[in-house]
């Protein structure tokens, strides 16, 4: 399913963690009671967890029935999820990751070993304690710092183009969302935007900027998104196809 973008709004939710049998797989199931939801929702997260949302006035019995009715859909989504290539959990010399929308290989700065504490990632270089160890923590810190330098200025640039006022921009390590926008105009972005192509990163920023005019996901909101970013559907398609390579 498409990655869900959502503004940070104050709402009371309750969550229950369980498991669900889908074919031969035992799938973690998160049951969420959301008084703001208007209907039952079922989605499969990128970590393989199924999430069902119960709206105001809904019941667990009807939620179970909703899951059963959508069993085949969930089974297909699981098959697609497990069929997609995934980035290795540990990153080493030779691992390919995404940077600005392009796959780049982690390389030793000097293959002859003269400088074993320096690695190269495209045009980026960074020092590491041990090139033979898992390089992911060090590289993620570097990319997060890079995002913290570049993303706020891009938000300011796009906001100025569309006469929008942003209170502040923060870059965080969000595990589910690409971004969020508060009712006061504070925008928070996932550092992993630095791994996306420019047109996709811009779409996510513009998506959050659109919330400055429509703090919801109504038809008016999506009309505003399309006005700000006419090619947003192409960006969503890229995310749907490639997001498993960004974890």
C-alpha positions as CSV (number, residue, x, y, z in Angstrom):
1,X,0.0,0.0,0.0
2,X,1.0,3.6,-0.3
3,X,3.1,5.1,2.5
4,X,0.7,7.0,4.7
5,X,1.6,10.6,5.3
6,X,-0.1,12.2,8.2
7,X,0.0,15.5,10.1
8,X,0.7,15.4,13.8
9,X,-2.7,16.1,15.4
10,X,-3.7,15.6,19.0
11,X,-5.9,12.6,19.2
12,X,-6.4,9.8,21.6
13,X,-5.6,6.3,20.3
14,X,-5.3,2.9,21.9
15,X,-3.2,0.1,20.5
16,X,-3.2,-3.6,21.1
17,X,-0.4,-5.9,19.8
18,X,-1.4,-9.4,18.6
19,X,-0.6,-11.9,15.8
20,X,-2.5,-12.9,12.8
21,X,-2.2,-16.0,10.7
22,X,-2.0,-15.3,6.9
23,X,-1.4,-18.4,4.9
24,X,1.7,-20.0,6.3
25,X,2.9,-16.8,8.0
26,X,2.3,-15.6,11.5
27,X,2.1,-11.8,11.1
28,X,2.3,-9.2,13.9
29,X,-1.1,-7.4,14.2
30,X,-1.5,-4.0,15.6
31,X,-5.1,-3.1,16.5
32,X,-5.6,0.7,16.8
33,X,-8.7,2.4,18.1
34,X,-8.8,5.9,16.5
35,X,-11.8,8.1,17.3
36,X,-10.9,10.4,14.4
37,X,-11.1,7.5,11.8
38,X,-14.3,7.4,9.7
39,X,-14.0,3.8,8.6
40,X,-12.1,0.5,9.2
41,X,-8.6,0.5,7.6
42,X,-6.1,-2.2,7.0
43,X,-2.6,-1.8,5.9
44,X,0.7,-3.7,5.9
45,X,3.7,-1.8,7.2
46,X,7.1,-2.1,5.7
47,X,8.3,-4.1,8.7
48,X,5.7,-6.8,7.9
49,X,3.2,-5.7,10.7
50,X,-0.5,-5.6,9.8
51,X,-2.3,-2.7,11.2
52,X,-6.1,-2.5,11.5
53,X,-7.8,0.8,12.6
54,X,-11.2,0.7,14.4
55,X,-13.1,4.0,14.0
56,X,-15.3,5.8,16.5
57,X,-18.2,3.6,17.4
58,X,-16.6,0.5,15.8
59,X,-16.1,-2.9,17.4
60,X,-13.4,-5.5,17.6
61,X,-15.8,-8.0,16.2
62,X,-16.4,-6.0,13.1
63,X,-12.6,-5.4,12.8
64,X,-12.0,-9.1,12.8
65,X,-14.7,-9.5,10.1
66,X,-13.0,-6.7,8.1
67,X,-9.7,-8.5,8.3
68,X,-11.2,-11.8,7.2
69,X,-12.9,-10.1,4.2
70,X,-9.5,-8.6,3.2
71,X,-7.5,-11.8,3.8
72,X,-6.6,-12.3,0.2
73,X,-5.5,-8.7,-0.3
74,X,-3.3,-9.0,2.8
75,X,-1.8,-12.3,1.6
76,X,-0.9,-10.6,-1.8
77,X,0.7,-7.7,0.0
78,X,2.8,-10.0,2.1
79,X,3.9,-11.9,-1.0
80,X,4.9,-8.7,-2.7
81,X,6.7,-7.5,0.5
82,X,8.8,-10.6,0.8
83,X,9.5,-10.7,-2.9
84,X,11.1,-7.2,-3.0
85,X,14.8,-6.8,-2.5
86,X,15.7,-5.3,0.9
87,X,18.7,-3.4,2.0
88,X,20.9,-5.5,4.3
89,X,20.5,-4.7,8.0
90,X,24.3,-4.4,8.4
91,X,26.2,-2.1,6.0
92,X,29.8,-3.1,5.0
93,X,32.3,-2.1,2.3
94,X,30.6,-3.1,-0.9
95,X,27.0,-2.5,0.3
96,X,24.9,-0.4,-2.0
97,X,22.6,2.2,-0.5
98,X,20.6,5.1,-1.9
99,X,21.8,8.7,-1.8
100,X,19.8,11.5,-3.5
101,X,17.9,8.8,-5.5
102,X,20.9,6.9,-6.8
103,X,22.4,3.6,-5.6
104,X,25.9,4.2,-4.4
105,X,28.4,1.7,-3.1
106,X,30.2,2.0,0.2
107,X,33.9,2.0,-0.6
108,X,37.2,2.2,1.2
109,X,38.8,5.6,0.6
110,X,42.1,3.8,-0.1
111,X,41.6,0.2,-1.2
112,X,45.3,-0.5,-0.4
113,X,44.5,0.0,3.3
114,X,46.6,3.1,3.8
115,X,43.7,4.9,5.4
116,X,41.5,2.1,6.9
117,X,39.4,4.6,8.9
118,X,37.9,6.5,5.9
119,X,35.1,5.4,3.6
120,X,33.5,6.9,0.6
121,X,29.8,7.1,-0.3
122,X,29.5,8.7,-3.7
123,X,30.8,12.2,-3.2
124,X,30.7,11.9,0.6
125,X,33.5,10.7,2.8
126,X,33.6,10.0,6.5
127,X,35.8,8.6,9.1
128,X,35.0,5.3,10.8
129,X,36.6,3.4,13.7
130,X,36.7,0.1,11.9
131,X,36.1,-0.5,8.2
132,X,35.5,-4.2,8.8
133,X,32.6,-3.5,11.3
134,X,29.0,-2.7,10.6
135,X,29.2,0.8,9.0
136,X,25.5,1.5,9.2
137,X,25.5,3.5,12.5
138,X,28.3,5.8,11.4
139,X,26.9,6.3,7.9
140,X,23.4,7.0,9.1
141,X,24.8,9.6,11.5
142,X,26.6,11.2,8.6
143,X,23.5,11.2,6.4
144,X,21.4,12.6,9.1
145,X,23.8,15.5,9.6
146,X,23.8,16.0,5.9
147,X,20.0,16.1,5.9
148,X,20.0,18.5,8.8
149,X,22.1,20.9,6.8
150,X,20.3,20.6,3.5
151,X,16.6,20.0,4.2
152,X,15.7,23.1,6.2
153,X,17.0,25.4,3.5
154,X,15.0,23.5,0.9
155,X,11.9,23.9,2.9
156,X,12.5,27.6,3.2
157,X,13.1,27.9,-0.5
158,X,9.9,26.0,-1.5
159,X,7.9,27.9,1.2
160,X,9.0,31.2,-0.2
161,X,8.0,30.2,-3.7
162,X,4.5,29.6,-2.6
163,X,4.2,32.4,-0.1
164,X,3.9,30.1,2.9
165,X,5.3,30.8,6.4
166,X,7.0,28.0,8.3
167,X,7.7,28.4,12.1
168,X,10.6,25.9,12.2
169,X,12.0,22.8,10.6
170,X,13.4,19.8,12.4
171,X,15.0,16.7,11.0
172,X,14.4,13.5,12.9
173,X,14.7,9.7,12.8
174,X,11.1,8.9,12.2
175,X,10.4,5.2,11.7
176,X,7.0,5.4,10.0
177,X,6.4,8.9,8.7
178,X,8.3,10.8,6.0
179,X,7.2,14.1,7.6
180,X,4.6,15.9,9.7
181,X,3.3,19.4,10.1
182,X,1.8,21.0,13.2
183,X,-1.1,23.4,13.3
184,X,1.4,26.1,14.4
185,X,3.5,25.7,11.3
186,X,6.3,23.5,12.6
187,X,7.5,20.9,10.0
188,X,9.4,17.8,10.9
189,X,11.1,15.7,8.3
190,X,12.6,12.2,8.2
191,X,16.4,12.4,7.6
192,X,16.0,9.6,5.0
193,X,14.7,12.3,2.5
194,X,18.4,12.8,1.7
195,X,18.3,9.3,0.1
196,X,15.4,10.2,-2.2
197,X,15.5,11.8,-5.7
198,X,15.0,15.5,-5.6
199,X,11.5,15.4,-7.1
200,X,10.4,12.9,-4.4
201,X,11.9,14.8,-1.6
202,X,10.3,18.0,-2.8
203,X,7.0,16.3,-3.0
204,X,7.1,15.3,0.6
205,X,8.1,18.8,1.6
206,X,5.3,20.3,-0.5
207,X,2.9,17.7,1.0
208,X,3.7,19.1,4.5
209,X,3.6,22.7,3.3
210,X,0.1,22.1,1.9
211,X,-0.9,21.3,5.5
212,X,-0.3,24.9,6.3
213,X,-3.4,25.6,4.3
214,X,-5.4,22.4,4.9
215,X,-4.5,20.6,8.2
216,X,-6.2,17.4,7.0
217,X,-6.3,15.0,4.1
218,X,-9.6,16.2,2.6
219,X,-10.3,16.7,-1.1
220,X,-9.3,20.3,-0.7
221,X,-6.0,19.2,0.7
222,X,-5.1,17.0,-2.2
223,X,-6.2,19.7,-4.6
224,X,-3.7,22.0,-2.9
225,X,-1.0,19.3,-3.1
226,X,-1.6,18.9,-6.8
227,X,-1.5,22.7,-7.2
228,X,1.9,22.9,-5.4
229,X,3.3,19.7,-6.9
230,X,1.5,18.7,-10.2
231,X,3.7,15.5,-10.5
232,X,3.1,14.2,-7.0
233,X,1.6,10.9,-8.3
234,X,4.9,10.1,-9.9
235,X,6.7,10.7,-6.6
236,X,4.2,8.4,-4.8
237,X,4.8,5.8,-7.4
238,X,8.6,6.0,-6.9
239,X,8.1,5.6,-3.1
240,X,5.8,2.6,-3.6
241,X,8.3,0.8,-5.8
242,X,11.5,1.7,-4.0
243,X,10.8,2.3,-0.3
244,X,12.0,-1.2,0.7
245,X,15.5,-0.2,-0.4
246,X,15.5,2.8,2.0
247,X,15.4,0.8,5.3
